[in-house]
Amino acid sequence: MILDLGTFALLFGGAAAVAVLASWLTARLTVRLAARQFQSERWWERKADAYSAVVHALHTMRGYVETLRDVHAGDAAAFPEDQLRIQWRHGREELVRVVSQHAFVIADAAAEELTRLHGELRYGTNGRPHAEVLEGESDAIGRTLTRVRSIAALDLH
């Protein structure tokens, strides 16, 4: 079987066109999938950063509460009590700021836990650290910290 030059050109041109089209579609699909994976990884990083900031704020707040509790129990503190109260207030403000800043990234269940904690802290102290409620505040922060960690573990996997 002998092919004339015109038929050969059509066959070769058609095969080349199919190869170019397949290459273009493959490249386009690869770029789209890579972009989607990049966005997914960036979102995961933002969530991880948000949970990290929330956990850090909870640890800081619990540290202030436990130090104030120890001072009221008679233990010596590294700082004067007035300075601890200011740090306690700043810790609460930091917690509110972190929760507000990351509310759109963390899971709804975590945001609800933090809102519940904020209500407990406000109700228990009226905005000031009272010796009789410091133990309860420490426990509430500890419970919230445990719950937020569990929620974060589920949300990040």
C-alpha positions in Angstrom: 0.0 0.0 0.0 1.4 3.3 -1.1 0.2 6.6 0.3 0.3 9.7 -1.7 1.8 12.8 -0.2 -1.5 14.5 0.5 -2.9 11.6 2.5 0.4 11.3 4.4 0.3 15.0 5.2 -3.3 14.7 6.5 -2.5 11.7 8.7 0.6 13.2 10.1 -1.1 16.6 10.6 -4.1 15.0 12.3 -1.8 13.0 14.6 0.2 16.0 15.5 -3.0 18.1 16.2 -4.3 15.3 18.5 -1.0 15.2 20.3 -0.9 19.0 20.7 -4.5 19.1 22.0 -3.8 16.2 24.5 -0.7 18.0 25.7 -2.5 21.3 26.1 -5.4 19.6 28.0 -3.0 17.7 30.3 -1.1 20.9 31.1 -4.2 22.8 31.8 -5.6 20.1 34.1 -2.3 19.8 35.9 -2.1 23.6 36.5 -5.7 23.6 37.9 -5.1 20.7 40.2 -1.8 22.2 41.5 -3.6 25.5 42.1 -6.4 23.8 44.0 -3.9 21.8 46.1 -2.0 25.0 46.9 -5.2 26.8 48.0 -6.1 23.8 50.2 -2.7 23.7 51.8 -2.8 27.5 52.4 -6.2 27.1 54.0 -4.9 24.3 56.2 -2.0 26.5 57.3 -4.3 29.4 58.2 -6.4 27.1 60.3 -3.4 25.6 62.0 -2.1 29.2 62.7 -5.5 30.2 64.1 -5.8 27.2 66.4 -2.2 27.8 67.5 -3.0 31.4 68.4 -6.2 30.4 70.3 -4.4 27.7 72.3 -1.5 30.1 73.1 -4.0 32.7 74.3 -5.8 30.1 76.5 -2.5 28.9 78.0 -1.5 32.5 78.7 -4.8 33.3 80.3 -4.7 30.1 82.4 -1.2 31.0 83.6 -2.3 34.4 84.8 -5.3 32.9 86.6 -3.3 30.2 88.3 -0.6 32.7 89.4 -3.3 35.0 90.8 -4.9 32.0 92.5 -1.5 31.0 94.1 -0.9 34.6 95.2 -4.3 34.6 96.9 -3.4 31.3 98.6 -0.4 32.9 100.1 2.4 31.9 97.7 5.0 34.4 96.8 4.8 35.8 93.3 7.5 37.0 90.9 5.4 40.1 90.2 3.3 42.4 92.4 -0.4 41.5 92.5 -1.4 44.7 90.7 0.8 43.8 87.8 -0.7 40.3 87.7 -4.2 41.8 87.6 -3.2 43.9 84.6 -1.7 40.8 82.9 -4.9 38.9 83.7 -6.9 41.7 82.0 -4.6 41.8 79.0 -4.9 38.0 78.8 -8.7 38.3 78.6 -8.4 41.0 75.9 -5.9 38.9 73.9 -8.3 35.9 74.1 -11.2 38.0 72.8 -9.0 39.5 70.1 -7.7 36.1 68.9 -11.1 34.6 68.8 -12.5 37.6 66.9 -9.6 37.6 64.5 -9.8 33.9 63.7 -13.5 33.2 64.0 -13.9 32.8 60.3 -11.2 30.1 60.1 -11.8 27.9 63.1 -14.6 25.4 63.3 -18.0 26.6 64.6 -17.7 24.2 67.5 -14.5 25.8 68.6 -15.9 29.3 68.3 -18.9 28.2 70.4 -16.6 26.8 73.1 -14.6 30.0 73.2 -17.8 32.1 73.3 -19.1 30.0 76.2 -15.8 30.4 78.1 -15.9 34.2 77.6 -19.4 34.2 79.1 -18.3 32.1 82.0 -15.3 34.4 82.7 -17.4 37.6 82.5 -20.2 36.2 84.7 -17.8 34.8 87.3 -15.7 37.9 87.7 -17.6 40.9 86.5 -14.4 42.0 84.7 -12.1 41.8 87.7 -10.2 38.8 89.2 -11.8 37.7 92.4 -10.0 35.3 94.6 -13.1 33.1 95.2 -13.7 32.4 91.4 -10.1 32.0 90.3 -10.2 28.2 90.8 -13.4 27.9 88.7 -11.8 30.1 86.0 -8.7 28.0 85.9 -10.9 24.8 85.5 -13.1 26.5 82.9 -10.1 27.5 80.8 -8.6 24.0 81.2 -11.8 22.4 80.0 -12.1 24.8 77.1 -8.4 24.2 76.2 -9.0 20.4 76.1 -12.2 20.8 74.0 -10.6 23.2 71.5 -7.6 20.9 71.1 -9.9 18.0 70.3 -11.9 20.1 67.8 -8.7 21.4 66.2 -7.4 17.8 65.8 -10.6 16.8 64.0 -10.7 20.0 61.9 -7.1 19.7 60.8 -7.3 16.1 59.7 
